[in-house]
Amino acid sequence: MVSDVLQSFLKRLGLDENKFSLSVIDDEQDEYYIVNYINNKVVIEGNSIIAVTNGLYYYLKRYCNINLSWAGN
């Protein structure tokens, strides 16, 4: 179920699902995410769905120069 939510998030953003690997790590620590580039894929792991989506936001903003906003310009 979690992977379905994350994959649908990529679809809504119009991103190629085959170029990303998003996963939630079962961990009770404070929220965190890890961004890596492995085998031609952006790999983002976090300990919650929110942490993973924050990792994706960080990647898009810092490495792709894309700024997403739900509130508009």
N, C-alpha and C positions, 0 to 999 in steps of 0.2 A: 504494500500500500504506500509506504513512504517513497519508494522509488517511482511509483506512478505519479505521485504529487510533484516530485522534482522534475520528472520528464515533462509533465504538462506545463510546468513553469517555463522550461526551455522553449516549448512550442509557442506559448503565449508571447514570448519575447522574440520569436522568429529566428531562434538560434538552431544550428544544425546539431541535433541530438547525438550524432555519431562523433562529434568533435569534443564532447564533454562527458565526464564521468562524475556524477554527483552522488554522494553517499553519506549516510548518518552513522557515526560511530557511537556505540553504546558506552557512554562515559558520564560519570556523575560530577565532573569538575565544572567550574565556571564555563560559560559558553565560549567556544573557540572554533576557528576554522583553519584549515591548512590548504594552501593552493600550490599545486605542482603541475609540471608539464612532463608527461610520461608517454612514450610511444605515440607521439603526434596527437595526444589528447590533453585537454585541460582537466586535471583531476582535482576536485574540490571535496574535501571531507570536513565534517563538523559534527559536534555532538548534539545538534538539534536541527530541525528543518530551517528554523530562522537563522542559525549560524551558517548553514550551507548557503542559503540565499544571500546572506551578507557577504560571504566569501565570493560568490558570483558577482555581486555588485562591485566589490573591491577589484576583482579581476577586470571587469569591463571598464571601470573608471580609470584605473592606474595603467593598464597595459593596452587597452583598446581606445582610450580617450573618449569613451561613451559615458554620458551622464544621464541616468534614468531618473525620472521623477513621476510620482503619481499625481502631483499637484499641477503639472503643466510647466510652462516656461517661467 
